[in-house]
Amino acid sequence: LQLVESGGGLVQPGGSLRLSCAASGWSLDYFAIGWFRQAPGKEREGVSCHSERDQLTYYADTVKGRFTISRDNAKNTVYLQMNSLKPEDTAVYYCAAVAATGWGIIEGCPEDEYDYWGQGNKVTVSS
């Protein structure tokens, strides 16, 4: 499975961006998907994770109500819609996948459980 992200960039506070994660090699139907981010000087953290098979979704408290994870099965692509962006959302964002199901790989986005990673995509929120 290969993952390629796109859609990052510079946006003003309060603005929106949509990140895309296009998969190839395998259908994402068999994978749980996560979005993670790493801000400058900080450890990588889970933002949102989703299992289509289990219909389970997790959002970190810091993004709940502002970010939405979704997928287009026909395009084998996962998205992260980010609204009401704040300067503290500035980070490199990564999508990741794991061929597993269950709440254990969704709740809290356990980074160590995810096997496949994209290259990262920088998002900068600044005026």
C-alpha positions in Angstrom: 0.0 0.0 0.0 1.3 3.4 -1.0 -0.1 6.7 0.4 0.4 10.1 -1.2 -0.9 13.2 0.5 -1.8 16.6 -1.1 -3.6 19.7 -0.2 -1.5 21.4 2.4 -0.3 25.0 2.3 -0.6 28.4 3.9 -4.0 29.5 5.2 -5.1 32.4 7.5 -6.6 31.7 10.9 -10.3 30.9 10.6 -9.7 29.5 7.1 -10.2 26.0 5.7 -8.1 23.4 3.9 -8.8 19.9 2.7 -6.0 17.3 2.8 -6.2 14.3 0.5 -4.5 10.9 0.9 -4.6 8.8 -2.3 -3.9 5.1 -1.9 -2.5 2.7 -4.4 -1.6 -1.0 -4.4 -4.6 -2.1 -2.2 -8.2 -1.0 -1.7 -8.6 1.1 1.4 -11.7 -1.1 2.1 -9.3 -3.4 4.0 -7.6 -0.7 6.1 -8.3 1.6 9.0 -7.0 5.1 8.2 -5.6 7.8 10.4 -4.4 11.4 10.1 -1.6 12.4 12.3 0.4 15.6 12.7 3.7 16.8 14.1 4.1 20.4 15.1 7.6 22.0 15.3 9.3 20.9 18.4 6.5 18.5 19.4 5.9 14.8 19.1 3.6 13.4 16.5 0.0 13.1 17.6 -3.2 11.4 16.3 -5.8 13.8 14.9 -8.5 11.5 13.5 -8.8 7.8 12.8 -11.5 5.9 11.1 -12.5 2.3 10.3 -15.0 2.0 7.5 -15.7 -1.7 8.3 -16.4 -1.0 12.0 -18.0 2.4 11.3 -15.8 3.8 14.1 -14.3 7.3 14.1 -12.1 9.1 16.6 -11.2 12.8 16.8 -8.7 14.4 19.1 -10.3 16.9 21.5 -8.2 19.7 19.9 -9.9 19.2 16.5 -13.3 17.9 17.4 -16.1 19.9 15.7 -13.6 21.5 13.3 -12.1 18.6 11.4 -13.9 15.9 9.5 -12.4 12.7 8.1 -14.1 11.1 5.1 -13.3 8.8 2.2 -14.2 8.3 -1.4 -14.1 4.6 -2.1 -14.3 5.0 -5.8 -11.2 7.1 -5.8 -9.5 5.1 -3.1 -8.8 8.4 -1.3 -9.3 9.6 2.3 -9.8 13.3 3.1 -9.3 15.5 6.2 -11.5 18.6 6.0 -10.1 21.2 8.3 -12.2 24.2 9.2 -11.8 27.1 11.6 -8.1 26.6 11.5 -5.9 28.0 14.3 -2.2 28.8 14.4 -1.8 25.8 16.7 -2.9 23.6 13.9 0.3 24.4 12.1 2.1 21.1 11.5 3.2 18.5 9.1 0.2 16.2 8.5 0.5 12.5 7.7 -2.0 9.9 6.7 -1.4 6.4 7.7 -3.1 3.0 7.4 -3.3 -0.4 9.0 -4.9 -3.6 7.9 -6.9 -4.1 11.1 -10.2 -3.4 12.6 -11.6 -2.7 16.1 -11.8 0.2 18.5 -8.3 -0.5 19.7 -6.8 0.9 16.6 -9.1 3.8 16.4 -9.4 5.3 19.9 -6.6 7.7 20.5 -5.1 6.9 17.1 -2.3 4.7 18.4 0.5 5.6 16.2 2.5 2.5 16.7 -0.3 0.3 15.3 -0.2 2.0 11.9 2.0 0.4 9.3 1.8 2.4 6.2 2.6 6.2 6.1 2.4 9.0 3.6 5.3 11.4 3.1 3.7 14.2 5.1 2.2 17.5 4.0 2.9 20.9 5.6 0.0 23.0 6.8 0.8 26.5 8.0 -1.9 28.7 9.7 -0.7 32.2 9.9 -1.8 35.7 9.1 
